[in-house]
Structures are given as structure tokens and as C-alpha cells.
């Protein structure tokens, strides 16, 4: 059993009727996860993904269905950030998953929750859809003026 699995099991084994701020086991589990994880492990910049690699990435749009219908990264599926846990069975664990919203804040919440549940392969697209477009979309890696890896 990994440390993360043990932390999650302990946190979920106790009743969750009280808000997390008042449930010491949940707070401890989250603190231990945040101490354990590395900041850069859960984010990815558009310029870190070469154009040919986008075909291998499972891309999720965290915004609502109306925003997704108006515009989204081609190939992305729509799993609204609030549905990330309920629909986690649709999210692969065997390849890179990039979750995005407009700027990165809503997708970060979904990624945090999924990472607590063991999806180590899920990353937030830093700066979201807007940043992806400004940096050249699928060509962001090619157009980058400096090496990726901020």
C-alpha cells in the first residue's frame, strides 16, 4: 500500500458529515498529500507538449457544456470540473491527462481532487484555454522562444 493510498483510506474511512476544516483526519490527509506532492508535478505548460504528442494526451475541458460547445481544444472531452470525481472512471490512468478551463483555476480544483484519489498522471494546463491560444495552440512548443520547463 502506497503512502498516498494509506492517507486517502484513512481520510475517507472516517465520517465526512462535518466540513473538512473540522474533521482532523481529512485535514491531516490533505496536509500530508500537499507536503508529499511536488508543485510542478501537477501542471503542464502548452509549450511543453510537442504538436505530435497532443494525439497521445487525453484532454479534458473542465468548463460547462455551453462554453465547451462554443470553443474547445480539438479532441478534448467535456467533463465539467464539478463532475471530475463522479466521472473518474472515464479518465485513464495509463497516459497523460491534461485538464483545462479558461485560465486554469477550475481545472486545478478537479486535478487536486483526482490526484488525491490516485490519478498521478493528471495535470492542469497552465493558463488554460486562453493561454493555449495565445501561445499558438498545438504549435506552442514549436513557437516557444525558450526551452519548455518553466
C-alpha positions in Angstrom: 0.0 0.0 0.0 1.5 3.3 -1.0 1.6 6.3 1.3 -0.9 8.2 -0.8 -3.4 5.2 -0.7 -2.9 4.9 3.1 -3.5 8.7 3.6 -6.6 8.6 1.4 -8.0 5.5 3.0 -7.6 7.0 6.5 -9.2 10.3 5.4 -12.1 8.6 3.8 -12.7 5.9 6.4 -13.9 8.5 8.9 -17.3 10.1 8.7 -17.4 13.2 6.4 -20.5 14.8 7.9 -18.6 17.7 9.2 -16.8 20.2 6.9 -13.2 19.2 6.2 -12.0 22.1 8.3 -13.5 20.5 11.3 -12.6 16.9 10.5 -9.0 16.4 11.7 -8.4 13.2 9.7 -9.4 14.8 6.4 -7.3 17.9 7.1 -4.3 15.7 8.0 -4.8 13.6 4.8 -4.8 16.7 2.7 -1.8 18.3 4.5 0.2 15.1 4.1 -0.7 14.9 0.4 0.3 18.6 -0.1 3.6 18.0 1.7 4.2 14.9 -0.3 3.5 16.2 -3.8 5.8 18.4 -5.8 4.3 21.6 -7.3 5.4 21.1 -10.8 4.1 17.5 -11.0 0.5 18.7 -11.4 0.9 21.4 -14.0 2.0 21.5 -17.6 2.6 24.5 -19.9 1.3 24.4 -23.6 4.9 24.8 -24.8 5.9 21.6 -23.0 3.8 19.4 -25.4 5.1 19.0 -28.9 2.4 19.1 -31.6 2.7 15.4 -32.4 2.3 14.4 -28.7 -1.1 16.1 -28.3 -2.5 13.0 -30.1 -1.3 10.8 -27.2 -2.7 13.1 -24.4 -6.2 12.7 -23.0 -7.5 16.3 -22.9 -10.4 17.3 -20.7 -12.3 20.6 -20.8 -13.4 21.5 -17.3 -15.9 24.2 -18.3 -19.6 23.9 -18.6 -21.3 22.4 -21.7 -22.2 25.7 -23.2 -18.6 27.0 -23.1 -17.4 23.7 -24.5 -19.9 23.9 -27.3 -18.7 27.4 -28.3 -15.0 26.6 -28.3 -12.6 23.9 -27.1 -9.3 22.4 -27.8 -9.9 19.9 -30.7 -10.1 16.4 -29.4 -11.0 17.4 -25.8 -13.8 15.7 -23.9 -16.1 17.8 -21.7 -16.0 16.7 -18.0 -17.0 19.7 -16.0 -14.7 20.3 -13.0 -17.6 19.5 -10.6 -18.1 16.1 -12.3 -14.4 15.0 -12.1 -14.9 12.6 -9.2 -18.2 11.3 -10.3 -16.9 10.6 -13.8 -13.4 9.5 -12.8 -14.0 6.1 -14.4 -13.8 7.8 -17.8 -10.4 9.3 -17.0 -7.5 7.0 -18.0 -4.6 6.3 -15.6 -2.2 4.9 -18.2 -1.4 8.1 -20.2 -1.0 11.8 -19.6 -4.3 13.6 -18.9 -4.4 17.4 -19.3 -7.4 19.2 -17.7 -8.1 22.8 -18.6 -10.6 25.6 -18.2 -10.4 29.2 -19.3 -7.5 30.2 -17.1 -6.6 27.1 -15.0 -8.4 27.8 -11.7 -11.4 25.5 -12.1 -9.4 22.7 -13.7 -6.8 23.0 -10.8 -9.6 22.0 -8.4 -10.5 19.0 -10.4 -6.9 17.9 -10.7 -6.3 18.3 -7.0 -9.3 16.0 -6.2 -8.2 13.4 -8.8 -4.6 13.5 -7.6 -5.9 12.9 -4.0 -7.7 9.8 -5.4 -4.5 8.5 -7.1 -4.5 9.9 -10.6 -0.8 10.9 -10.7 -1.0 11.3 -14.5 -3.4 14.3 -14.4 -2.1 17.8 -15.0 -3.5 21.3 -15.2 -2.9 23.2 -18.4 -1.2 26.3 -17.0 -3.1 29.4 -18.2 -6.0 27.3 -19.6 -7.6 27.7 -23.0 -6.7 31.4 -23.2 -3.0 30.8 -22.6 -3.0 27.8 -25.0 -4.5 30.0 -27.8 -2.1 32.9 -27.1 0.9 30.6 -27.2 -0.1 29.1 -30.5 -2.3 26.1 -29.6 -0.8 22.8 -30.8 2.2 24.7 -32.1 3.1 26.3 -28.8 6.1 24.0 -28.4 7.4 24.9 -31.8 6.8 28.6 -31.3 8.4 28.8 -27.8 11.2 31.4 -27.6 12.8 29.5 -24.7 13.0 25.8 -23.7 9.9 24.4 -22.0 10.0 23.6 -18.4 9.3 26.9 -16.6 
